């Protein structure tokens, strides 16, 4: 089990530091929003505070799963601990969806009745929660955004999308506070913002569910075109034909494939060069970091 996996680099120190920063700042955001929700009696801040709980969970799982992946495969788990990330993502999606759905009813009730279920809303305390939250979330997104695009794995990309959604929610809270400062008697403003945040959370959970189902169902990863992949392989020098191609994800950060490749007759040293070129192409063009190719010739049969 000591052979290093082909092309895997999820546990690089830079990515782990970025996820660690996102995790630490999400804990700080949770503390600020809990205090802000209690003091402002705002339903919209309460919704975002509840939503911050799965944020902490999601970032912690992303961090810990990459740490676990760094330990490599074992005899019991030959692909390592990558599937932990998938199951955690699905659980996280349930929590996000529940947070969105649960608050739709009280938000609608407040909006229709033009009242506050939690008491008089104080926009100053909404600002107290929203301003530092916006700064912390924007800093986390900017910190992760410094990782070069070529070095970002799917895990980092998903966290960046998550942070972008969080920033949008925080901007909605700022708008909520400013409108209430201008029109303090309009109690439906906070309820309307709470409805918007609930809708964002429900919408955010959908691609997480879909991504988890795709992986567990061993679907070809979205964004990878099989004709384009086969075409890239078949244009490799000395390759005649590619068949029996299988592509799947162990987790969002580990896309794998196997294929049988008909090649010209050549010495073993040359076949190793062809195999290396095939792996380079699928990693650079399609993000496939674990590829196994069985080279075959018409007269000699498979080349392991």
C-alpha positions, -999 to 999 in steps of 0.1 A, spaced: 0 0 0 30 23 -1 28 34 -37 17 71 -39 -15 78 -58 -13 92 -93 -15 130 -92 -32 135 -59 -24 168 -41 -54 176 -20 -35 178 12 -11 206 1 -3 230 30 -16 260 12 -51 245 7 -53 232 43 -43 266 56 -70 282 35 -97 258 48 -84 263 83 -89 301 80 -124 296 66 -132 273 95 -119 296 122 -137 326 107 -169 307 104 -168 300 141 -163 337 148 -192 345 125 -215 320 143 -207 337 177 -214 372 163 -246 362 147 -260 343 177 -254 375 198 -269 397 170 -299 375 166 -306 376 203 -301 414 207 -318 425 174 -348 400 177 -345 398 139 -358 367 121 -335 373 92 -304 373 114 -317 343 133 -321 324 100 -285 332 90 -272 323 125 -288 289 123 -274 285 88 -239 293 102 -240 260 122 -238 238 91 -212 263 77 -189 254 106 -197 217 101 -191 219 63 -157 236 66 -146 213 95 -155 183 74 -137 197 43 -106 203 65 -106 170 83 -114 150 52 -83 165 35 -62 157 66 -75 121 66 -68 118 29 -32 128 36 -28 96 55 -33 77 23 -49 43 16 -49 14 40 -56 -23 35 -91 -18 47 -98 14 27 -78 13 -5 -90 47 -16 -84 62 18 -111 82 36 -124 103 7 -160 90 9 -163 107 44 -165 140 25 -195 128 4 -216 115 33 -208 146 52 -219 168 23 -252 150 20 -258 155 57 -248 191 54 -273 195 26 -301 181 48 -292 206 75 -291 236 51 -324 225 35 -340 221 69 -328 256 80 -344 271 49 -377 252 50 -383 256 88 -380 294 86 -403 298 56 -435 295 77 -426 321 104 -412 344 78 -444 342 58 -464 347 90 -445 378 99 -448 392 64 -485 387 61 -493 399 96 -468 428 94 -455 419 129 -424 405 146 -427 371 163 -396 377 184 -403 412 195 -395 447 182 -367 445 157 -336 467 164 -318 475 131 -287 487 150 -280 452 163 -286 438 128 -258 461 117 -237 449 147 -240 413 133 -239 421 96 -209 444 93 -182 422 110 -198 391 94 -195 406 60 -158 415 66 -150 381 80 -167 362 52 -152 384 25 -117 379 40 -121 342 40 -132 342 4 -103 365 -6 -78 343 13 -89 312 -5 -92 331 -37 -54 337 -35 -48 301 -43 -40 300 -81 -68 286 -102 -46 258 -116 -40 246 -80 -76 247 -68 -92 213 -63 -130 208 -64 -131 211 -26 -117 246 -26 -140 256 -55 -171 244 -36 -160 263 -4 -155 294 -25 -190 291 -39 -204 285 -4 -186 317 8 -199 337 -21 -235 327 -11 -228 336 25 -215 371 14 -247 376 -6 -268 367 25 -249 391 46 -254 419 20 -292 411 23 -289 416 61 -272 450 56 -300 461 32 -325 449 59 -309 470 86 -307 501 63 -343 499 52 -355 495 88 -334 525 98 -351 545 71 -386 531 76 -387 517 112 -425 511 111 -424 486 81 -422 453 100 -425 432 68 -390 443 57 -372 419 80 -397 391 72 -391 396 35 -353 394 39 -358 362 60 -378 347 31 -350 356 7 -324 340 29 -345 309 33 -349 307 -5 -311 310 -9 -305 282 16 -331 259 -1 -315 266 -35 -280 261 -22 -288 226 -9 -300 213 -43 -265 211 -60 -251 195 -29 -277 167 -30 -272 163 -67 -234 161 -64 -236 135 -36 -261 114 -55 -239 115 -87 -209 102 -67 -228 75 -49 -244 65 -82 -210 64 -99 -222 89 -125 -196 103 -150 -187 137 -133 -206 166 -147 -184 187 -169 -165 158 -183 -175 149 -219 -168 113 -227 -164 120 -265 -139 148 -257 -120 126 -232 -118 97 -257 -108 121 -284 -79 135 -263 -67 100 -256 -69 88 -292 -49 118 -305 -20 108 -283 10 96 -304 11 58 -309 -25 54 -297 -48 36 -322 -80 32 -303 -95 36 -268 -123 14 -254 -138 1 -222 -135 36 -206 -149 41 -171 -149 75 -153 -162 80 -117 -157 101 -86 -147 87 -52 -154 121 -38 -155 156 -54 -117 159 -51 -108 125 -65 -119 117 -101 -107 83 -114 -108 65 -146 -97 32 -163 -94 25 -200 -81 -1 -225 -58 15 -250 -47 -1 -283 -12 11 -292 15 5 -318 39 -22 -311 68 -7 -291 94 -15 -264 83 -15 -228 103 18 -222 83 36 -249 49 23 -236 58 38 -202 62 72 -220 28 68 -237 11 59 -204 27 90 -188 14 112 -216 -21 98 -213 -22 105 -175 -8 140 -181 -36 148 -206 -65 136 -186 -52 154 -155 -46 187 -172 -76 187 -194 -102 169 -173 -90 170 -137 -87 132 -135 -60 126 -109 -61 88 -107 -60 71 -141 -51 35 -150 -45 25 -186 -41 -10 -199 -21 -8 -231 -28 -35 -257 -13 -45 -290 -29 -67 -316 -1 -92 -316 13 -91 -280 -19 -85 -260 -21 -64 -229 9 -44 -215 5 -40 -178 
